[in-house]
Amino acid sequence: MKDISCKLLVIGAGPAGYVCAIRAGQLGIDTVIVEAVKPGGTCLNVGCIPSKAIIHAADQFAETKAMATGESPLGITLAEPRIDLTRTMGWKDKIVGRLTTGVAGLLKKAGVKTVQGWARFRDGKTVEVKTETGVQVIRAEAIVIATGSESVPLPGLPFGGSVISSTDALALKAVPERLAIVGAGYIGLELGTAFAKLGSQVTIVEAADRILPLYDGELTRPVAKRLGELGIEVVLGAKARGLSGKGDALLVEGADGNDLRIAADKVLVTVGRRPLTEGWGLEELDLDRSGAAIRIDETCRTSMRGVYAIGDVTGEPMLAHRAMAQGEMVAEIIAGHRRAFDKRVIPAVCFTDPEIVTAGLSPDEARRGGREVKIGLFPFQANGRAMTMEAEQGFVRVVARADNHLVLGIQAVGKGVSELSAAFGIAIEMGARLEDIAGTIHAHPTQGEALQEAALKALGAALHI
């Protein structure tokens, strides 16, 4: 097989890698991208997109069930619904297929050559790829590592059999009657909530003393309340030890030191993700590390000349939109442009019920920086659009400097608030002050009005509360 030489080689076609390759191709850079499975990475294939499809299906099913029991305040009554998870998964797979095919088309349109196979470094300029037809050697002037991340197993609960990862959960053919989840972070809560709505008896085990430990209690309280309404049992301050002898229960050490036995048909382990650094020849490179991640500077350069790293392999925050921004930037740097990764804010979303959005600093984070702050909070109970959507739980909160009113952070919890994340990010990136948000005319009736009202509240000029 003839060797390939190129200016840029991208290893991994997830959100980081494929965006980098597409942008490089648009800029006229001779680019090759290597992917072992399908373009789109974890996000498109077994993460962000399929999980949101299942969450949507679960929401629809739960709403229909409420109508069947006559509990809907809308006055709608239906017959008892059923869920065919195989068909649901098929619908989800079609969405994934459309998106991955779209990514492949965009790469081709940008003039990027795609090589399917598993890449392994020979040195800092050379990679060999095991393909279906043999070993392909690729030499490049610059290489971008975008290998992503993988689910973290627990020593006593290795993946296999009844112990499943989030990837496995998104490929189930039937709804588990009893589902135990280890980890009350965003992945565990998103999937746990979805399967509870689909009919599973869900128990969540968390080692910390509250759910979503990385978020402040004011944001997580509405989520905790909703978990209870859905019948989800949450066991806090507890450690999962392993499976019972028959494999039909999760063994847990409770907060009081007593052993608990949680009956489960499936045990979903969601204790986090780690950079994928094994199996592609990292030992052949002299790269500095930051814990398990590859260390990078503000331009995503590694400690080796001509080698960049982007996305989850560089550590937290492991977010697809961060990865995409890094990929686009690196492509422009390789094209000779002056760029640096200096984002004021990277919004994060938990697609729980209700959803959580955070952008910038929380009140406590802002105060820890020695700042005096102004805080404005507007509840959705006072928002007309939220009322008409049966979405009165939650609020929008704005955090600003007390001296000049510069917005430092915006957070929200509520139904559908993920769609407000763009407005939050733009406000902080553009250096908005409370007066800017308060003085912007927001369309009525929308949930977005809560952002304006929160800014007005911080200024002491609230109108609707």
N, C-alpha and C positions, 0 to 999 in steps of 0.2 A: 504494500500500500504506500503510495507516494506521500512523503512528508508535506505538511502544510506550514507555510510561513505567513505571519500576519503582523500587523502593528499592534492589535489589541486582542487578547484572549480573555474571555469572561467564563469563569467556572461556576455554573449554577444559573438556572433560568427561572429563579423565583422573582418576586417583586423587585429586589435589588438588582439582580443580574440582568433580567430582560429589559428593564428600563435603561440601565447603563448601556446595553448593547444597541437598543433602538436609537437612543440619543447619539451614540457614537456613529452609527450608520448614517443618521441624518446629517452629521457633521463631516461626512466623507472619510471617516476612518475605516480602514480595512479591518473588519471585526469578525471574529469567530466566537461562538458561544457553545459551551458543552453542557448537556443536561442528561442525567441518567434515566429519568422517567419521562415526565411530561412538562412542558413549559407552564409556568405559573407557580411552581414551588408548593410549599405547605399551604400558603394562603389560599390560592385558587383551588387546589386539589383536595386538601384534607383539613383545612383550617377555617379561615375567615369566611369564605363564601359558602361552603357547604353547611357550616354551623349556623349561619344566619338563615339559610334556606330551611333548615330543620326547626329553628326557633320560630320562624314565620308560620310554618305548618302547624306547630304546636299551639301557637297563639290562636290560629283559625279554628283548630279543633276544640280548644278550651272554650272559646266564645260560642261555638255551636252547641257544645254540651250544656252551657249555661242556658241557652235558649230552649234546649230540649227539656230542661227541668223547670222551666217557667221562671227562672231567676233573673232573666234579663229585664232591666228597667225600661228597655226600649219597646216592650210590648210585643216582641217577636217570639213565636212558639214554633218549634220544629220537632220532628221525630227524633228518636235516639240515634245519634251519629255513631259511625264506626271508623276506625283508622286501619288502612292497609299500608303498613310501613314499607313493604316492598315497593309499592307504587310511589310512595313518598320519596324513597331513596332513588328511585328511577328518575323522578322529576328533578331532584337535586343533582343527579349525575348529568342530566341533559344541560342544566345551567353551567355546571363545571366544564362540560365538553364544549359548549359554545364559547366560553371565555378562553379556555386553553387553545382552541382552534384560532380564536381571534388574536391571541398573543403570537402564535406561530406565523400568522399572516402578517402581523405588524413587523416582526423580525425580517421576514422575507422582503416586505415592501421597503425596509430601510437598507436592504442589501447585506444583511448579516448572514453569514454561513452558519448553519446549525449542525453540530455533530452530536449524535445520540450515543451515550455510553458513559462509563465511569472513568473520570479523569484521575490521574496520579502524577505528582511532580517527579521529574528526574532531577531538576535543578530550578533555579529562579527564573529561567527563560524557556524551559522545555517541559512539556507535559505529554504523557502517553495516555491514550484513551482506549479502553477495551470496548470495542463495538461488536455488533453481531457478525461482521465480516472480517474481524481481525483487529490488530492494534494499530491505531492511528497516532502518529507522532506530530505534535504541533509545537512550533517555535514562535515566540512572540516577543516584541519589543517591550510591551507592558502587559501585565497580567492582573486581573481583578478576581479576588477570591470572594465568592458570594454563595457559600455552601449552606447557609441557613442554620437551623437548629433542630433539635429532636426532643421528644418527650423524655422526662427523667423518671426512671423506675425507682421503686423502693427496694432495699435489700431483701426484705421479707415478702415482697410482692412483685416478683419479676413478671413482665408481660407474658401472657400465654394462657390458654384455657379460659377460665372465667374472669381472669384479671386482664382488663383491657385499657388501652390508651384512648385519648380523644379521637385518634384516627380510627381505631376499631369501633368506637361508639357511633361514628358517623357512617358506618357501613353495616350496622345491625339490620337483620331482616325481620325481627320481631321486637316488640316493646317488652323489655324485661319486667316481670311481675314485681321483683324486688331489686332495687339498684342501690348499692352502697358506693359513695363517692369519697375519696380521700383527697382533701384539699378544698378549702372554701375561697380560693382565688376566683378570678373572673371566668376561667375555663370551667371549673367545677360548678360554679353557680349558673352559668349560662346553660350548660348541658343538663344539669340537675333540674333546673326549672322547666326546661323543654320536655324532658322525659316525665316529669311529674304531671304536666299538662296532658301528655299522651297516655297517661294511665299508670305509670310506675309508682310503686311505693318507694320513695327516695329518702335515704338517710345520708347526711353529709358529716364527715368527721374532719375536724380542723385542730391542728396543734396549738394555734394561737387562741387568745381569749375572745376573739370576735371574727366575724366574716370580713372578707376583703381588707386584710390588715394594713394594706398600703394606702387606704383611703380614710378620711376622717369620719368620725361617727355620725356627724350630722348628715352626710351623704348616704351612709349605709343603712341608717335606721329604716327608711321606707322599704328598702330591699329586704331587710330582716323581717319586717312586718308581713310583707307579701309572701315570703317563704312559709311563714306560719299559716297564712290563709290557704296556701296550696297543700297543706298537710305535710310539708317537708320537715323532717326532724333534723335539727342541727346539734351535733355533739361537739362542744368546744373544749379546748384544753386537753384534748385526747390524742393519743398516738396509735396509729395502726401498726399491728405487730405481724400479721400474716393471716393465712386462711385456716379454717378448722380442718381437722383430719379428713372429713368428707368433702371439703371444698365448697360447702354450702353456706358458709358464714364468714364474716370478717371478724377477726379477733382484735380487740382494741383495749388499750390501757387508758382508763378514764382519768379525769383531772384529780380525782380523789385517790388514785392508785389502784382502784378496783378494776378487775377485768370485765369487759363487756363483750357480748356476742351479738353481732348484727347479722340476721339472716339475709342472704343476698344470692340472687341468681347470677349477677354480674357485679364485679368490683371495678369501678372506674378510678384510675389513679391519675390525679391532676395536680401534682405537687410542683410543677414548673417545667421549663424547657432549658436546655443547655446548648451552647454553640456546638455545631457539628464539625469537629476537628479531627475525627478519626477516619482512616481509610483512604485518604487522598494524598498521602505523602508529606504531611506537615514536617515530619522528622528530617526531610531532605532540605528544608529551608531553615534559615537562621532568623526566625521571627520572634520579637519580644511579645510576651503575653501579659494580659491583665486578668489574672485568675484563669478561668477556662477560656476566655475570649482572646482574640488577636488584638494587640494594642495598636491603635491608630492615632494620627494627629488630626488637626482640624480640617485637613484635606483628604482624609482617609488613606494617607500613605502609611505603610508599615515600616518596620526597621530595615527592610531591604529595598534598595533602589529599584524602581520600576514595578514594584509589587504593591497593590492596593487591596484593601479589604472593606467590604460594605455589608450592611444588613445584620441579621441576627448573630452571625459569626463574630461580630465585634462587641457583642454584649448588649446590655440594657440601654434604652428601652427597646425590647423586641417588638417593634411595630412595623407593619408593612409600609405605612406612609413615610416613616423615617428612612426605611431601606430605599424606597423609590427616590426620595430627595437626595440621598447619598449617591445613588447610581447615576442620576442625572448630572450631579455636580462633577463626579469623577470623569465622566465622558467629556465634559467641557474642559476640564483641566488637561486631559490627555490631548485635546484638540488645540491646546495653547492658550486657553482663556484663563483669566485670573479669578479663582473662586475659592471660597472657604465655607465650611459648614458652621454657620454661626446663627442658628435659629434661636430666636427668643423663646419660642414655645413650640412644643409638639403635642397637640391634643391627644388625649387617650379616652377611649370609650369602653365601658362595660355594657354589653348587650344583655343585661339582666332584666328583671321585671320588678320595678321600673328601671329604665336605662340610667347610666351615670356617665357624665362627661366632665373631664377636668382639663383645663388649659392654664398653664402658668402656675403661680403659687397659691396654696391654700392660705387661710388666715394664719394658722400656726407657723407655716413655713415662712411667711412674710415677716411675722413678728420675730422669729428666730434670727432673721437677718438684721435685727436691731431697728426695724422700721416701725413707726407709728402708722396705723392703717385705718382707713374707713371701709366699712363693710355694708353692703346693701343686699338684702334678701327679699325676694318677692315670691310668695307662694302661688302655685297653680290653682289653688282654691279660689283665688280672686281673678283668674284669667278666663274670659268667656269661652275662648276656643277650647281650652282644656276641659271645661265643663261639658261642652257639646260632644267631646270625644270620650267621656267617662274617664278622664285622665287628671283628676284633681290632686292626686298624690304627688308631692315633690315641690321643687322650687328652682329658681335661678339665683345665684349668689355672685356678687362682684366684689373683688378685693382691690383696693387702690391705696396709694400713698396718701397720708393725711395732709402733707404739705402742699403738693402740687397736683394731686388727684390723678396721677398717672396710674393706669390700670395695670395691676401686677398679676391678676389671676381671675378667671371666671369658671364657675362650676355650676352644674345642674344635675338634678335627678328628677326623672319623670318619664312618662310615656312618650316615645319618639324623640327625646331630646338629642339623640345622636345627630340629627339633622341640624342642630344648632352649633355643632362643633366648628364648622367653617367660619361662622360669624365670630365666635369666641377667638379663634386663632387669628383672624384678620385684625380684630380690634387690638390684640396685644402686639402682633408683629408690626403694626403701623403706629404704635405708640399712642393709642387713643387715651384720652382722659375721660373722667366721668362726664364732663360737660359735652364731649363729642358724642358719646352714646346717648345721653339724655336728650340731646338736641337733634338726633337723627329721627326722622319720621318713620315709624315702624307700621307696617300694614296691619289693619284690624279686620276681622278677628284672627289673630295668629298666636301661637305659643311664643314667637319671637318677641312679642310685646313685653314679655316678662323680663327680657334683658334690659330694655329701656326703663322699665319700672324699677328694676333693681338699682340701676344707676341713679335714678331720681331719689330712691330711698336713701342711698349713701350720701346724697347731697342734702338730705333733709327736706326734699320737695316731693315726696310720694303723692301720687294723684289718686290711685285706686286701692289704697290700703291705709 
